[in-house]
Amino acid sequence: MKIEDLLEEAKFYFVSQKYDLAEKFFKEVLKKEPGNKEALFNLALLYEVTNQFDQAKEYFERVLQVDPSNKEARDHLDKLTEL
């Protein structure tokens, strides 16, 4: 499966609140392309939504390693750090 298709599947499951399946597909993208910003960011959001804050922080940090100017990731990370 192509990365674009995996991302589409993952996002579909995310918005359908099937978080276990979404996580599986986002991680599949990251196996093929470890620096994929979209997968990293969405996985961070998934962990934030499911109250897995340590994992969310880790993935927002990974987004910032790949894209240091990503304001959304920075804002989410700052909010999580305040918890």
Number of C-alpha atoms within 10 A of each C-alpha: 7 8 17 10 12 19 20 14 16 27 23 15 18 21 11 11 14 13 20 12 17 25 21 16 24 26 19 18 24 18 11 11 12 14 16 17 20 15 26 26 22 22 27 28 22 24 20 20 13 12 11 13 19 13 16 25 23 15 25 27 20 20 25 20 13 14 13 12 11 15 11 13 23 17 12 17 21 13 11 15 11 6 6
